[in-house]
Amino acid sequence: MILSLGFTQFVLLSLGILALKVLLKAGGYAANVADTFPPFAVFLANQGIWLFSVPLAWVAFGMMCVTVNRGPLRPVVAQWSGVAVVLAIIACYFFAATTLF
């Protein structure tokens, strides 16, 4: 379950970056007119590659929860936090895409 959630996070980030870049290019984005576009959308499109560290850190946290399996570090906590990260990724890219138009 941990690896499938991590893979889902990677796929959603990849598709989000790709879709946002396509939407920006379709809207006429260029380096000289960057101020006319929403800064959050431009940031996610240009610097979104750094967000791949979030799923990496989450997978490490999830594997630690599976290994330790006591106290607050239970696999259920890792699964729910993974779902929360997936929902946060969807929300960020949905918000960035809707502010473009």
C-alpha positions, -999 to 999 in steps of 0.1 A, spaced: 0 0 0 29 24 8 46 20 -26 13 23 -45 5 56 -27 40 68 -34 37 58 -70 3 76 -72 19 108 -58 47 106 -84 22 101 -113 0 129 -101 29 153 -98 42 143 -133 7 148 -149 2 180 -130 34 195 -141 28 184 -177 -8 197 -177 2 230 -162 29 236 -187 5 228 -215 -21 252 -201 5 280 -197 18 275 -233 -17 275 -246 -24 307 -228 6 324 -245 31 321 -216 66 334 -224 95 346 -202 89 382 -211 52 382 -201 55 361 -169 40 388 -147 6 385 -164 1 350 -152 -7 338 -117 26 334 -97 15 301 -81 8 285 -115 41 298 -129 60 286 -98 45 251 -100 52 248 -137 88 260 -135 99 247 -101 75 218 -97 103 193 -102 115 200 -67 82 188 -54 92 152 -62 111 152 -29 78 152 -11 68 117 -23 103 105 -17 102 117 19 67 103 24 78 68 11 107 69 36 82 79 63 58 51 53 85 25 52 96 36 87 60 33 99 57 -2 85 90 -12 101 85 3 136 47 -4 138 41 10 173 30 42 189 22 69 165 43 52 138 17 27 126 10 18 89 -25 33 92 -10 67 100 13 63 69 -17 54 47 -39 83 58 -10 108 55 -3 94 20 -39 100 11 -36 135 25 -5 142 3 -24 129 -28 -53 152 -20 -30 181 -14 -12 175 -48 -46 174 -66 -58 205 -48 -26 225 -56 -26 217 -93 -64 221 -96 -62 255 -80 -32 265 -102 -50 254 -133 -83 272 -125 -65 305 -118 -51 305 -153 -85 310 -170 
